[in-house]
């Protein structure tokens, strides 16, 4: 059975900002060259090039790079369904590496399996130039905005 999950409302403006090339990423996503290429309700796609500087001495993309791609995508898919100020904190994820990646484009596509006000379960399929190379599933905790501490 493949019923779509019930999801909180989808914020089109948040989704649009993810796709804008004028909004630069920072930190690890920037270093890895991650690009969000699709955002739909409950679904998000992130792409990256298999950059030679990220290859192991055996000529394959390091598994940690694929894990970082999955972790990034796992949280990002939730944001258009979250309230302003909330943030997604990964609590766990598992990644099965199905095939080595040595060149080309790597695509991670995340789909929300279930989402409540406090958690989300997400599945991520990873492919390299059309060939499956990873399968992941993880959970994020939907964190509430931090309240300023009173000075009493």
C-alpha positions in Angstrom: 0.0 0.0 0.0 1.4 3.4 -1.0 -0.8 6.0 0.6 0.6 9.5 0.9 1.4 10.5 4.5 -0.7 13.2 6.2 1.6 16.2 6.4 1.4 19.6 8.1 0.7 22.5 5.7 3.3 23.2 3.0 4.9 26.6 2.8 5.4 27.5 -0.8 7.6 30.5 0.1 10.1 28.3 2.1 10.2 25.9 -0.8 10.8 28.6 -3.3 13.8 30.0 -1.3 15.4 26.6 -1.3 15.5 26.6 -5.1 16.8 30.2 -5.5 20.4 30.2 -6.7 20.9 33.6 -5.1 20.5 32.2 -1.6 24.0 30.7 -1.0 24.4 27.7 1.2 27.1 27.7 3.9 29.2 25.3 5.9 29.3 21.6 4.8 26.5 21.9 2.2 28.6 24.7 0.5 31.8 22.7 0.7 30.2 19.6 -0.8 28.4 21.6 -3.5 24.9 20.5 -2.6 22.1 21.9 -4.7 18.4 21.6 -4.0 16.7 20.9 -7.3 13.2 19.9 -6.4 10.9 20.8 -3.5 7.3 19.4 -3.3 5.0 18.6 -0.4 6.8 15.8 1.4 9.5 15.4 -1.2 12.9 17.1 -1.8 15.8 16.4 -4.1 19.4 17.4 -3.6 22.2 16.9 -6.1 26.0 17.1 -6.0 28.9 16.3 -8.2 31.2 13.5 -7.3 34.2 15.9 -6.9 37.6 14.2 -7.2 38.8 15.9 -4.0 36.1 13.9 -2.1 37.3 10.5 -3.4 39.2 8.0 -1.3 42.6 6.7 -2.3 40.6 3.8 -3.9 38.9 6.2 -6.2 35.4 6.1 -4.7 33.4 8.9 -3.0 33.9 8.6 0.7 30.9 7.0 2.5 30.9 10.0 4.9 30.1 12.3 2.0 27.1 10.2 1.1 26.1 10.2 4.8 26.4 14.0 4.9 24.2 14.3 1.8 21.6 12.1 3.3 21.6 13.9 6.7 21.3 17.2 5.0 18.4 16.0 2.8 16.7 14.3 5.7 16.3 17.5 7.6 15.7 19.9 4.7 12.6 18.1 3.4 10.8 18.9 6.6 11.3 22.7 6.7 8.5 23.6 4.3 6.1 21.8 6.7 7.5 23.4 9.9 6.5 26.6 11.7 8.8 29.6 11.5 11.6 29.4 14.0 11.4 25.6 14.3 14.4 23.5 13.2 15.0 19.8 12.5 17.6 17.9 14.5 18.6 14.5 13.3 18.2 11.9 16.1 19.2 8.9 14.0 19.6 7.6 10.5 20.8 4.5 8.8 22.5 4.4 5.4 22.9 1.3 3.3 25.7 1.8 0.7 24.6 -0.2 -2.4 27.3 0.7 -5.0 30.5 2.7 -5.1 30.5 6.2 -6.6 33.5 7.4 -8.5 32.3 10.1 -10.9 29.2 11.9 -12.2 26.2 13.3 -10.4 24.8 12.0 -7.1 21.1 12.6 -6.4 19.4 12.2 -3.0 15.6 12.2 -3.0 13.9 12.4 0.3 10.3 11.5 1.0 8.6 12.1 4.3 7.1 8.8 5.6 5.4 10.3 8.6 5.4 13.7 10.3 3.9 15.0 13.5 4.4 18.3 15.4 7.5 16.9 17.1 9.1 14.2 14.8 9.4 13.1 11.2 10.6 9.9 9.6 12.1 10.3 6.2 13.3 7.9 3.6 16.2 8.9 1.2 17.0 7.1 -2.0 20.5 7.9 -3.5 21.5 7.4 -7.1 24.6 8.0 -9.2 23.9 8.8 -12.8 20.7 6.7 -12.7 22.1 3.8 -10.7 21.0 3.2 -7.1 23.9 3.7 -4.8 22.4 4.2 -1.3 19.2 3.8 0.7 18.7 5.6 4.0 16.0 6.2 6.6 16.1 8.6 9.5 14.2 10.5 12.2 14.4 14.1 13.0 13.1 15.9 16.1 11.2 19.1 15.3 12.8 21.6 17.7 10.9 24.6 19.0 12.4 28.1 18.9 14.5 28.8 22.0 12.8 31.3 24.3 15.0 34.1 25.7 16.0 33.5 29.3 14.4 35.9 31.7 16.7 38.0 33.8 14.7 37.6 37.0 
